[in-house]
């Protein structure tokens, strides 16, 4: 069996799992639907006031930088990325900063973090954007510029891919300021 950390419910070979404490309610709805049909599951969802179609934990995942490795050079680059979120960071710049060529840097970075440098930079930027949406009243374009994006379409697509929802939906759901 394979663990799917981004899924709410996993059903493999007769073993059911739910990710997170409240996700057990989604598991109950899943089993009701599987054995009694969609109509019964929808009825239960309405009575219990549960979002039946929530199937991803992506909006709740907190990216913490994948620093559980022994490569100090890569860890220093990770720290540099986090301290320079608003800058346009290229793989070439990061490789030069680590005194490696692009190919060796990319290979070593991926070995340490399981992500390419470009994917890592995107995740750090999107995690910063999530925090800004949660804790400020900044508009989407302001957040986009703050985390170093200038293309609104690219920012929105990347945010949705990583966070599992649009920037506006994320802000509406998680903003503490309201």
C-alpha positions as CSV (number, residue, x, y, z in Angstrom):
1,X,0.0,0.0,0.0
2,X,1.0,3.6,-0.6
3,X,0.3,6.5,1.7
4,X,-1.2,9.5,-0.1
5,X,-0.6,12.4,2.3
6,X,-2.5,14.9,0.2
7,X,-5.8,12.9,0.2
8,X,-8.6,13.1,2.7
9,X,-9.6,9.5,2.2
10,X,-7.6,6.5,1.0
11,X,-9.2,3.2,0.1
12,X,-6.7,0.5,-0.8
13,X,-7.2,-3.3,-0.6
14,X,-10.0,-3.0,2.0
15,X,-8.0,-0.6,4.2
16,X,-9.5,2.8,4.7
17,X,-7.7,5.8,6.1
18,X,-8.5,9.4,6.8
19,X,-6.0,12.2,7.0
20,X,-6.6,14.5,10.0
21,X,-9.0,14.3,12.9
22,X,-12.0,15.9,11.2
23,X,-11.3,13.9,8.1
24,X,-12.8,10.8,9.8
25,X,-16.2,12.4,9.0
26,X,-15.3,12.4,5.3
27,X,-14.3,8.8,5.6
28,X,-17.7,8.0,7.1
29,X,-19.4,9.8,4.2
30,X,-17.1,7.9,1.7
31,X,-18.1,4.5,3.2
32,X,-21.8,5.5,3.3
33,X,-21.6,6.5,-0.4
34,X,-19.7,3.4,-1.3
35,X,-22.2,1.0,0.2
36,X,-25.5,2.9,0.2
37,X,-25.2,5.3,-2.7
38,X,-24.6,9.0,-3.3
39,X,-28.1,10.0,-2.2
40,X,-27.7,8.5,1.3
41,X,-24.2,10.1,1.6
42,X,-25.6,13.6,0.5
43,X,-28.4,13.3,3.1
44,X,-25.9,12.5,5.9
45,X,-23.6,15.3,4.7
46,X,-26.5,17.8,5.0
47,X,-27.6,16.5,8.4
48,X,-24.0,16.6,9.7
49,X,-23.2,19.8,7.8
50,X,-20.1,18.3,6.2
51,X,-18.6,19.2,2.9
52,X,-19.0,15.9,1.0
53,X,-16.8,16.7,-1.9
54,X,-13.7,17.7,0.0
55,X,-11.1,15.2,-1.2
56,X,-7.8,17.0,-0.8
57,X,-5.8,18.2,2.1
58,X,-3.8,20.5,-0.1
59,X,-5.1,23.8,1.4
60,X,-4.1,22.6,4.9
61,X,-0.6,21.5,4.1
62,X,2.1,23.7,5.6
63,X,5.4,23.7,3.6
64,X,8.2,23.7,6.1
65,X,11.2,23.6,3.7
66,X,12.3,20.0,3.7
67,X,15.4,20.7,5.7
68,X,15.8,17.2,7.2
69,X,19.0,16.5,5.4
70,X,22.8,16.8,6.1
71,X,23.8,19.0,3.1
72,X,24.8,22.3,4.7
73,X,25.4,24.0,1.4
74,X,21.9,23.2,0.2
75,X,20.5,24.2,3.6
76,X,22.2,27.6,3.3
77,X,20.7,28.0,-0.1
78,X,17.3,27.1,1.3
79,X,17.7,29.8,4.0
80,X,18.8,32.3,1.3
81,X,15.6,31.5,-0.7
82,X,13.4,32.1,2.4
83,X,15.1,35.4,3.2
84,X,14.7,36.6,-0.4
85,X,11.2,35.6,-1.2
86,X,10.4,38.9,-3.1
87,X,13.4,38.5,-5.4
88,X,13.4,36.8,-8.8
89,X,15.6,33.8,-8.1
90,X,16.9,31.7,-10.9
91,X,18.5,28.3,-10.7
92,X,21.6,29.8,-12.3
93,X,21.9,32.4,-9.5
94,X,21.4,29.8,-6.8
95,X,24.0,27.5,-8.4
96,X,26.5,30.4,-8.7
97,X,25.9,31.3,-5.0
98,X,26.7,27.7,-4.0
99,X,29.8,27.6,-6.2
100,X,28.5,24.8,-8.4
101,X,27.5,24.5,-12.0
102,X,23.7,24.4,-12.7
103,X,23.6,20.6,-13.4
104,X,25.4,19.6,-10.2
105,X,23.6,22.1,-8.1
106,X,20.2,20.9,-9.4
107,X,21.1,17.2,-8.8
108,X,22.4,17.9,-5.3
109,X,19.5,20.2,-4.4
110,X,17.0,17.5,-5.5
111,X,18.8,14.8,-3.7
112,X,18.6,16.8,-0.5
113,X,15.1,18.1,-0.7
114,X,13.3,15.8,-3.2
115,X,12.3,19.0,-5.2
116,X,14.0,20.8,-8.0
117,X,15.3,24.2,-7.1
118,X,12.6,25.9,-9.2
119,X,9.8,23.9,-7.5
120,X,11.3,24.6,-4.1
121,X,11.4,28.4,-4.8
122,X,7.7,28.2,-6.0
123,X,6.7,26.4,-2.8
124,X,8.4,28.8,-0.5
125,X,6.8,31.8,-2.4
126,X,3.4,30.2,-2.3
127,X,3.7,29.4,1.5
128,X,4.6,33.0,2.1
129,X,1.6,34.1,0.0
130,X,-0.6,31.8,2.0
131,X,0.6,33.4,5.2
132,X,0.0,36.9,3.8
133,X,-3.6,35.9,2.8
134,X,-4.2,34.5,6.3
135,X,-2.9,37.5,8.2
136,X,-3.2,40.7,6.2
137,X,-5.8,42.5,4.2
138,X,-3.5,42.8,1.2
139,X,-5.1,42.4,-2.3
140,X,-4.1,39.5,-4.5
141,X,-1.9,41.6,-6.7
142,X,-0.1,43.1,-3.6
143,X,0.6,39.6,-2.3
144,X,1.7,38.6,-5.8
145,X,4.3,41.4,-5.9
146,X,5.4,40.8,-2.3
147,X,6.4,37.2,-3.1
148,X,8.2,38.2,-6.3
149,X,5.7,37.5,-9.1
150,X,4.8,40.0,-11.8
151,X,2.6,37.8,-14.0
152,X,-0.9,37.6,-12.4
153,X,-1.9,34.5,-14.5
154,X,1.3,32.6,-13.5
155,X,0.8,33.5,-9.9
156,X,-2.8,32.4,-9.8
157,X,-2.1,29.1,-11.6
158,X,0.9,28.3,-9.4
159,X,-1.0,29.2,-6.2
160,X,-3.9,27.0,-7.2
161,X,-1.6,24.1,-8.1
162,X,0.1,24.3,-4.8
163,X,-2.7,25.4,-2.4
164,X,-5.5,23.5,-4.1
165,X,-7.7,26.6,-4.5
166,X,-7.6,30.1,-6.0
167,X,-5.9,32.9,-4.1
168,X,-9.3,34.6,-3.5
169,X,-10.9,31.4,-2.2
170,X,-7.9,30.8,0.1
171,X,-8.1,34.3,1.5
172,X,-11.8,34.1,2.0
173,X,-11.5,30.7,3.8
174,X,-8.4,31.4,6.0
175,X,-8.1,35.1,6.6
176,X,-8.0,35.9,10.3
177,X,-8.7,39.6,9.8
178,X,-12.2,39.5,8.1
